[in-house]
Amino acid sequence: MPKVTFLPHESVCPEGKTIEVSSDKSLCEQALEQGIEIEHACDMSCACTTCHVIIKKGFNSLSELSEREEDLLDRAWGLQPTSRLSCQVYVGDEDLVVELPKYSINQVKENH
């Protein structure tokens, strides 16, 4: 099973964390299941940008962005060329290194 390493983030995972993932659930779903509280204000329906992540390693192994995801990413804080919405990322066979942006456009943190 591929591994995803989340780099340290001040409030979400201060020490960073590496998790094993499968290809049958989104990166956001699997991170949440393993205690990494990624924001997901739209309940992972690709309608906001609160689950924005930056793929530091393994970006080219992911499927291409949909037009909808690409349009939404234009509104994300801290957009990078390797930005994705974690609710739309399904990990293939390659390990990933992921950075969580310092901020999101969400004014209030959701308690899911």
N, C-alpha and C positions, 0 to 999 in steps of 0.2 A: 504494500500500500504506500502511495506517495505521502510525503510529509510536507506540512506547511509550517514555516517558522514565522511567527508574528514578532516583529521587532518591538522593543519596549515602547510603551505609550503611557504617558503620565497617569491617566485615570483608568484606562481600559485594561491594560496588562502591564503594570510598571516594570516587571522583570522580563517581559517577553515570554513567549511560550511556543513550543513546537507540538503540533498535533498530527495524528495520522488521519487521513481522509479517504473517502471513497468517491467514486464518480457518479453516484446516484442521487446526491443532494448538493445543493449550492454551497459555496464556501461560507456564506453567511450562516446558513442553517447549521453546518457542522461546527463552526466557531462557537455559536451560541450553545450548542449541546455540550461543548467542552469548556464552558465557563468564560469564554471571551465575549464580553457584552458589547458587540457591535450594534450601533444604533440601526434601527430599521423601522422608521416612522410609518412607512406605507405597508407594513407587514409583508415585505419582500415581493411586491407586485410590480416592481420597476416603474414606480410613479414618483420617486423622489431621489435625492442623492445622499441621504444620511448614512448609507452603508458603503460609501466611497472608500476604496482602498487603492494603494499604489503598489504595483507588483514590481519588486526590486530584482527578482530572479525568477525565470521560468515564464515570462510574459508570452513569448512566442509559442509556447506549448498550448496556450488557451485558444478556444474557438474565437472567431472574429466577433467584434462588437455588432450588435443589431443596430439598426438605424435609431430605434427608440432609445437604447442605452447611450448611444453616442450623443444624441440631442440632450438628454438629461445631464450627461457629464459636463456639458458646457456650463452648467450652473454650479458645479461642485467647487468647494473651497480648496485651493491648493492643487488644482488640476495639473497633472504631469502627462507626458506622452504614454506612460504605462499605467494610467489610471483605469480602473474598472469599478463597476458596482458589484459588490460581493454577492448580492442576491442573484446575479446573472452569471457568475463564474462557476463552472464545473471543472474540477481538477482532472487532468488526464493522468498520464504515467510519470510526469516529471515533478520533482519537488519544487516548491515555491518559497520565496521569501517575500513577506508582505509587510508594508508599512501602513499604519493607520494614521490618517492626517490629524494634525493637532486640533482642528476645528471642523465642524460641519455647518450647514446652513440652518440646521434645526435650532429654533429658539429655546425649546424646552426639551430636556431629555425624557424620552418615553420610558415608561416602566412596563415592559412586556414580561 
